[in-house]
Amino acid sequence: MTHLPALELAHFDDAISSKLDACDRVAPRILILYGSVRERSYSRFAAEEAGRLLTKMGAEVKIFNPSGLPLPDDAPVTHPKVLELRELVRWCDGMVWSSPERHGAMSSVMKAQIDWIPLSEGAVRPSQGKTLAVMQVCGGSQSFNTVNQMRILGRWMRMFTIPNQSSVPKAWQEFNDDGRMKPSAWYDRIVDVAEELFKITLILKGNADYLADRYSERKESHEALSQRVNQAKI
């Protein structure tokens, strides 16, 4: 999992946890979502590279396979893939979203996963207070349409989206036959993204609930809040 042939170990910081005065030394739990079910999926390859890096830094990483996930609202919430995704969202402290850019936007596979994540469960928002890193792969020249869209979604879901991001142009030439990313400035940026996500998650871990606490919601009763955030779908 942590074999990293493109990484220059002499410049890699593998002691982040010991350098940060974090209140919770438990390994950050990171969920990774990717936006293509093709056999040779570059968004998955990029996601897996981020996962290997985060694992080496000390995170506990899980990657969700979107194959078999139904369209939003086209199956009950008891569908096994929906249950799996929602349980992973509850489990994690932070996420990585990695999507291809398709027709100038994130893929439908990526958006379907995000749409299955509930904005609320009772009065609890399962994504609120978690960290988020966004990445995209491009078939042609570099673009930022997809990462910009995912930032909007992350903000809407009340996640702490890190400043850094990755956009890999001409992704088809950046990975070898085994799906491993070649050494490049694009790979280095994914290292930067993984490192920043790990640091921010470590700092926020244990304090996310307090940081996401809101005056307006403290004024509401639990029942009133539950009714407001669970309004009927349009």
C-alpha contacts under 8 A as a table, 3 or more apart, distances in Angstrom:
res1	aa1	res2	aa2	distance
1	M	52	R	5.68
1	M	55	T	7.86
2	T	52	R	4.92
2	T	53	L	6.82
2	T	55	T	6.79
2	T	56	K	5.92
3	H	52	R	7.57
4	L	7	L	5.52
4	L	52	R	7.55
4	L	53	L	7.79
6	A	181	M	7.08
6	A	182	K	5.98
6	A	183	P	4.58
6	A	184	S	7.94
6	A	187	Y	7.58
7	L	12	F	7.63
7	L	183	P	7.27
7	L	188	D	7.97
8	E	11	H	5.88
8	E	12	F	6.62
9	L	12	F	4.91
13	D	16	I	6.38
13	D	57	M	7.78
14	D	56	K	7.17
14	D	57	M	5.40
15	A	18	S	5.62
15	A	19	K	6.55
15	A	57	M	7.28
16	I	19	K	5.19
16	I	20	L	6.39
16	I	57	M	7.17
16	I	199	K	7.00
17	S	20	L	5.54
17	S	21	D	7.96
17	S	22	A	7.53
17	S	25	R	7.20
17	S	58	G	7.94
17	S	199	K	7.91
17	S	202	L	7.43
18	S	21	D	7.48
20	L	199	K	7.93
20	L	202	L	7.99
20	L	203	I	7.43
21	D	203	I	7.76
22	A	25	R	6.47
22	A	202	L	6.34
22	A	203	I	5.44
22	A	205	K	7.91
23	C	203	I	7.64
23	C	205	K	7.71
23	C	206	G	6.81
24	D	202	L	7.51
24	D	205	K	6.50
24	D	206	G	6.10
25	R	202	L	7.83
27	A	58	G	6.09
27	A	59	A	5.09
27	A	60	E	6.21
27	A	202	L	7.93
28	P	58	G	7.62
28	P	59	A	4.95
28	P	60	E	6.14
28	P	92	C	7.80
28	P	93	D	6.14
28	P	94	G	7.64
28	P	198	F	7.32
28	P	201	T	6.61
28	P	202	L	6.26
28	P	205	K	7.34
29	R	59	A	5.87
29	R	60	E	4.76
29	R	61	V	5.95
29	R	62	K	7.93
29	R	91	W	7.33
29	R	92	C	4.83
29	R	93	D	5.14
29	R	94	G	6.54
30	I	59	A	6.78
30	I	60	E	6.15
30	I	61	V	4.88
30	I	62	K	6.41
30	I	92	C	5.36
30	I	93	D	5.97
30	I	94	G	4.93
30	I	95	M	5.27
30	I	96	V	7.36
31	L	61	V	6.01
31	L	62	K	5.07
31	L	63	I	5.84
31	L	64	F	7.32
31	L	88	L	6.82
31	L	89	V	7.12
31	L	92	C	5.84
31	L	93	D	7.93
31	L	94	G	6.38
31	L	95	M	4.68
31	L	96	V	6.41
32	I	47	A	6.69
32	I	51	G	7.34
32	I	61	V	7.45
32	I	62	K	6.27
32	I	63	I	4.68
32	I	64	F	6.31
32	I	95	M	5.54
32	I	96	V	4.68
32	I	97	W	6.09
32	I	98	S	7.73
33	L	47	A	7.40
33	L	63	I	6.24
33	L	64	F	5.67
33	L	65	N	7.54
33	L	66	P	7.88
33	L	95	M	7.52
33	L	96	V	6.18
33	L	97	W	4.97
33	L	98	S	6.20
33	L	110	M	7.52
33	L	113	Q	7.86
34	Y	43	S	5.78
34	Y	44	R	5.45
34	Y	47	A	6.41
34	Y	64	F	7.68
34	Y	65	N	7.75
34	Y	66	P	7.62
34	Y	97	W	5.91
34	Y	98	S	4.62
34	Y	99	S	5.51
34	Y	110	M	6.33
35	G	43	S	6.23
35	G	44	R	7.26
35	G	66	P	7.71
35	G	98	S	6.25
35	G	99	S	4.42
35	G	100	P	6.27
35	G	106	M	7.77
35	G	107	S	5.99
35	G	108	S	7.53
35	G	109	V	5.04
35	G	110	M	4.16
35	G	111	K	7.90
36	S	41	S	5.87
36	S	42	Y	7.98
36	S	43	S	6.53
36	S	44	R	6.97
36	S	66	P	7.87
36	S	99	S	7.13
36	S	100	P	7.14
36	S	107	S	7.33
36	S	109	V	6.05
36	S	110	M	7.29
37	V	41	S	6.62
37	V	66	P	6.90
37	V	67	S	5.92
37	V	109	V	7.73
38	R	41	S	5.11
40	R	179	G	7.64
41	S	44	R	5.24
41	S	45	F	6.29
42	Y	45	F	4.80
42	Y	46	A	6.07
42	Y	100	P	7.47
42	Y	137	V	6.73
42	Y	171	A	6.56
42	Y	172	W	7.23
42	Y	175	F	7.84
42	Y	179	G	7.78
43	S	46	A	5.16
43	S	47	A	6.07
43	S	98	S	5.50
43	S	99	S	5.32
43	S	100	P	5.65
43	S	136	Q	6.76
43	S	137	V	5.93
44	R	47	A	4.86
44	R	48	E	6.01
44	R	98	S	7.21
45	F	48	E	5.12
45	F	49	E	6.28
45	F	175	F	7.89
45	F	179	G	5.81
45	F	180	R	6.77
45	F	181	M	7.50
46	A	49	E	5.12
46	A	50	A	6.37
46	A	98	S	7.13
46	A	137	V	7.86
46	A	181	M	7.43
46	A	190	I	7.98
47	A	50	A	5.14
47	A	51	G	6.16
47	A	96	V	7.50
47	A	97	W	7.73
47	A	98	S	5.88
48	E	51	G	4.81
48	E	52	R	6.16
48	E	63	I	7.94
49	E	52	R	5.18
49	E	53	L	6.34
49	E	180	R	7.43
49	E	181	M	7.33
49	E	190	I	7.87
50	A	53	L	5.15
50	A	54	L	6.13
50	A	190	I	6.47
50	A	191	V	7.10
50	A	194	A	5.92
51	G	54	L	5.14
51	G	55	T	6.04
51	G	61	V	6.25
51	G	62	K	7.91
51	G	63	I	7.85
52	R	55	T	5.10
52	R	56	K	6.23
53	L	56	K	5.12
53	L	57	M	6.31
53	L	191	V	6.87
53	L	194	A	6.58
54	L	57	M	5.00
54	L	58	G	6.42
54	L	59	A	5.40
54	L	60	E	7.75
54	L	61	V	7.19
54	L	194	A	5.99
54	L	195	E	7.32
54	L	198	F	6.88
55	T	58	G	5.15
55	T	59	A	4.84
55	T	60	E	6.11
55	T	61	V	6.29
56	K	59	A	7.26
57	M	195	E	7.79
57	M	198	F	7.58
59	A	198	F	7.41
62	K	88	L	7.99
64	F	85	L	6.96
66	P	69	L	5.48
66	P	81	K	7.89
66	P	109	V	7.23
66	P	113	Q	7.26
68	G	81	K	6.88
69	L	81	K	5.40
69	L	82	V	6.69
69	L	113	Q	7.75
70	P	74	D	6.31
70	P	75	A	6.34
70	P	81	K	7.88
70	P	82	V	7.97
71	L	74	D	5.25
71	L	75	A	7.29
71	L	112	A	6.19
72	P	75	A	7.19
72	P	112	A	5.99
72	P	115	D	6.34
72	P	116	W	5.97
73	D	76	P	6.94
75	A	79	H	6.55
76	P	79	H	5.70
77	V	82	V	6.02
77	V	83	L	6.85
78	T	82	V	6.72
78	T	83	L	6.10
79	H	82	V	5.29
79	H	83	L	6.21
80	P	83	L	5.11
80	P	84	E	6.09
81	K	84	E	4.97
81	K	85	L	6.15
82	V	85	L	5.19
82	V	86	R	6.14
82	V	116	W	6.86
83	L	86	R	5.24
83	L	87	E	6.04
84	E	87	E	5.28
84	E	88	L	6.31
85	L	88	L	5.21
85	L	89	V	6.32
85	L	113	Q	7.85
85	L	116	W	7.97
85	L	117	I	7.60
86	R	89	V	5.03
86	R	90	R	6.34
86	R	116	W	7.72
86	R	117	I	6.18
86	R	118	P	7.94
87	E	90	R	5.15
87	E	91	W	6.18
88	L	91	W	4.89
88	L	92	C	6.19
89	V	92	C	5.52
89	V	117	I	7.54
89	V	126	P	6.73
89	V	127	S	6.85
90	R	126	P	5.77
90	R	127	S	7.53
92	C	95	M	7.20
92	C	130	K	7.76
93	D	130	K	5.32
93	D	131	T	6.68
93	D	201	T	6.93
93	D	205	K	6.95
94	G	130	K	4.86
94	G	131	T	4.27
94	G	132	L	5.60
94	G	197	L	7.98
94	G	201	T	6.53
95	M	130	K	7.42
95	M	131	T	6.18
95	M	132	L	4.80
95	M	133	A	6.36
96	V	132	L	5.71
96	V	133	A	4.74
96	V	134	V	5.85
96	V	135	M	7.54
97	W	132	L	7.48
97	W	133	A	6.34
97	W	134	V	4.96
97	W	135	M	6.13
97	W	150	M	7.82
98	S	110	M	7.96
98	S	134	V	6.09
98	S	135	M	4.62
98	S	136	Q	5.35
98	S	137	V	7.68
99	S	106	M	5.96
99	S	107	S	6.44
99	S	110	M	6.17
99	S	135	M	6.53
99	S	136	Q	4.83
99	S	137	V	6.45
99	S	146	T	7.23
100	P	106	M	6.19
100	P	107	S	6.18
100	P	136	Q	5.35
100	P	137	V	4.75
100	P	138	C	6.03
100	P	146	T	7.59
101	E	104	G	5.80
101	E	105	A	5.27
101	E	106	M	5.08
101	E	107	S	6.32
101	E	136	Q	6.63
101	E	137	V	6.35
101	E	138	C	5.63
101	E	139	G	7.62
101	E	145	N	7.46
101	E	146	T	5.83
102	R	105	A	5.31
102	R	106	M	5.94
102	R	107	S	5.59
104	G	145	N	6.17
104	G	146	T	7.18
105	A	145	N	5.93
105	A	146	T	5.09
105	A	149	Q	7.39
106	M	110	M	6.51
106	M	111	K	6.88
106	M	145	N	7.77
106	M	146	T	4.88
106	M	147	V	7.99
106	M	149	Q	7.31
106	M	150	M	7.79
107	S	110	M	5.26
107	S	111	K	6.37
108	S	111	K	5.01
108	S	112	A	5.89
109	V	112	A	5.27
109	V	113	Q	6.57
110	M	113	Q	5.45
110	M	114	I	6.60
111	K	114	I	5.12
111	K	115	D	6.03
112	A	115	D	5.01
112	A	116	W	6.25
113	Q	116	W	5.27
113	Q	117	I	6.76
114	I	117	I	5.31
115	D	118	P	7.21
117	I	126	P	7.94
117	I	127	S	7.84
118	P	121	E	6.77
118	P	125	R	7.34
118	P	126	P	7.13
119	L	125	R	5.42
119	L	126	P	6.94
119	L	127	S	7.27
119	L	157	M	6.49
119	L	229	V	7.73
120	S	123	A	6.22
120	S	124	V	5.28
120	S	125	R	4.15
120	S	126	P	6.37
120	S	229	V	6.44
120	S	230	N	6.86
121	E	124	V	5.10
121	E	125	R	6.10
121	E	126	P	7.02
121	E	230	N	7.99
122	G	226	S	5.20
122	G	229	V	7.99
122	G	230	N	7.30
123	A	222	H	6.54
123	A	223	E	7.80
123	A	225	L	5.87
123	A	226	S	4.41
123	A	229	V	7.02
125	R	128	Q	5.34
125	R	157	M	7.96
127	S	130	K	5.85
127	S	157	M	6.09
127	S	158	R	6.78
127	S	159	M	6.34
128	Q	157	M	6.22
128	Q	158	R	4.76
128	Q	159	M	5.34
128	Q	212	A	6.95
129	G	158	R	6.30
129	G	159	M	5.18
129	G	160	F	6.28
129	G	208	A	4.91
129	G	209	D	6.24
129	G	211	L	7.24
129	G	212	A	5.59
130	K	158	R	7.91
130	K	159	M	5.12
130	K	160	F	6.02
130	K	201	T	7.77
130	K	208	A	6.89
131	T	159	M	5.61
131	T	160	F	4.54
131	T	161	T	5.67
131	T	162	I	7.10
131	T	197	L	7.21
131	T	200	I	7.43
131	T	201	T	6.00
132	L	154	G	7.09
132	L	159	M	6.42
132	L	160	F	5.95
132	L	161	T	4.48
132	L	162	I	6.19
132	L	197	L	7.17
133	A	161	T	5.91
133	A	162	I	5.79
133	A	164	N	7.43
133	A	165	Q	6.55
133	A	193	V	6.91
133	A	194	A	7.84
133	A	197	L	6.35
134	V	147	V	5.72
134	V	150	M	6.70
134	V	151	R	7.22
134	V	161	T	7.85
134	V	165	Q	5.57
134	V	166	S	6.87
135	M	147	V	6.02
135	M	165	Q	5.73
135	M	166	S	4.59
135	M	167	S	5.79
136	Q	144	F	7.76
136	Q	146	T	6.38
136	Q	147	V	6.21
136	Q	166	S	6.26
136	Q	167	S	4.81
136	Q	168	V	6.39
137	V	167	S	5.62
137	V	168	V	4.68
137	V	169	P	6.20
137	V	170	K	7.65
137	V	171	A	5.89
138	C	141	S	6.71
138	C	142	Q	6.32
138	C	143	S	6.97
138	C	167	S	7.19
138	C	168	V	5.90
138	C	169	P	4.76
138	C	170	K	5.63
138	C	171	A	5.82
139	G	169	P	6.40
139	G	170	K	4.78
139	G	171	A	5.88
139	G	172	W	6.82
140	G	169	P	5.74
140	G	170	K	4.69
140	G	171	A	7.72
141	S	169	P	5.07
141	S	170	K	6.18
142	Q	167	S	6.51
142	Q	168	V	6.47
142	Q	169	P	4.42
142	Q	170	K	7.54
143	S	146	T	7.72
143	S	167	S	6.79
143	S	169	P	7.40
144	F	147	V	5.48
144	F	148	N	6.04
144	F	167	S	6.64
145	N	148	N	5.27
145	N	149	Q	6.28
146	T	149	Q	5.09
146	T	150	M	6.21
147	V	150	M	5.04
147	V	151	R	6.11
147	V	165	Q	7.41
147	V	166	S	7.99
147	V	167	S	7.69
148	N	151	R	5.11
148	N	152	I	6.55
149	Q	152	I	5.23
149	Q	153	L	6.51
150	M	153	L	4.98
150	M	154	G	6.05
151	R	154	G	4.98
151	R	155	R	6.17
151	R	161	T	6.79
152	I	155	R	5.21
152	I	156	W	6.17
153	L	156	W	4.95
153	L	157	M	6.16
154	G	157	M	5.10
154	G	158	R	6.27
154	G	159	M	5.27
154	G	160	F	7.42
154	G	161	T	6.46
155	R	158	R	4.92
155	R	159	M	5.63
155	R	160	F	7.28
155	R	161	T	7.24
156	W	159	M	7.64
158	R	212	A	7.97
162	I	165	Q	7.66
162	I	196	E	7.25
162	I	197	L	6.51
162	I	200	I	7.58
164	N	192	D	7.45
164	N	193	V	5.64
164	N	196	E	7.26
165	Q	189	R	7.63
165	Q	190	I	7.70
165	Q	193	V	5.86
166	S	186	W	7.52
166	S	189	R	6.06
166	S	190	I	5.96
166	S	193	V	6.95
167	S	186	W	7.61
168	V	171	A	5.77
168	V	186	W	5.97
170	K	173	Q	6.00
170	K	174	E	7.10
171	A	174	E	5.09
171	A	175	F	7.00
172	W	175	F	6.43
173	Q	176	N	7.65
174	E	181	M	5.80
174	E	182	K	5.68
175	F	178	D	7.69
175	F	179	G	5.43
175	F	180	R	5.27
175	F	181	M	4.28
175	F	182	K	5.60
176	N	179	G	5.33
176	N	180	R	5.49
176	N	181	M	6.37
176	N	182	K	6.67
177	D	180	R	7.42
181	M	187	Y	6.77
182	K	187	Y	7.13
183	P	186	W	7.96
183	P	187	Y	6.02
183	P	188	D	7.67
184	S	187	Y	5.18
184	S	188	D	6.37
185	A	188	D	4.94
185	A	189	R	6.31
186	W	189	R	5.17
186	W	190	I	6.65
187	Y	190	I	5.17
187	Y	191	V	6.48
188	D	191	V	5.02
188	D	192	D	6.31
189	R	192	D	4.86
189	R	193	V	6.19
190	I	193	V	4.97
190	I	194	A	6.13
191	V	194	A	5.19
191	V	195	E	6.04
192	D	195	E	5.15
192	D	196	E	6.09
193	V	196	E	5.24
193	V	197	L	6.07
194	A	197	L	5.16
194	A	198	F	6.10
195	E	198	F	5.18
195	E	199	K	6.22
196	E	199	K	5.13
196	E	200	I	6.11
197	L	200	I	5.30
197	L	201	T	5.92
198	F	201	T	5.23
198	F	202	L	6.04
199	K	202	L	5.17
199	K	203	I	6.27
200	I	203	I	5.10
200	I	204	L	6.12
201	T	204	L	5.15
201	T	205	K	5.67
202	L	205	K	5.22
204	L	207	N	5.28
204	L	208	A	5.50
205	K	208	A	5.97
206	G	209	D	7.50
207	N	210	Y	5.39
207	N	211	L	6.15
208	A	211	L	5.11
208	A	212	A	6.06
209	D	212	A	5.25
209	D	213	D	6.13
210	Y	213	D	5.06
213	D	217	E	7.74
213	D	218	R	7.85
214	R	217	E	5.39
214	R	218	R	6.30
215	Y	218	R	5.15
215	Y	219	K	6.53
216	S	219	K	5.35
216	S	220	E	6.95
217	E	220	E	5.23
217	E	221	S	7.99
217	E	225	L	7.05
218	R	221	S	7.45
220	E	224	A	6.04
220	E	225	L	5.95
221	S	224	A	5.19
221	S	225	L	6.14
222	H	225	L	5.20
222	H	226	S	6.08
223	E	226	S	5.11
223	E	227	Q	6.26
224	A	227	Q	5.16
224	A	228	R	6.25
225	L	228	R	5.15
225	L	229	V	6.25
226	S	229	V	5.52
226	S	230	N	5.98
227	Q	230	N	5.25
227	Q	231	Q	6.38
228	R	231	Q	5.75
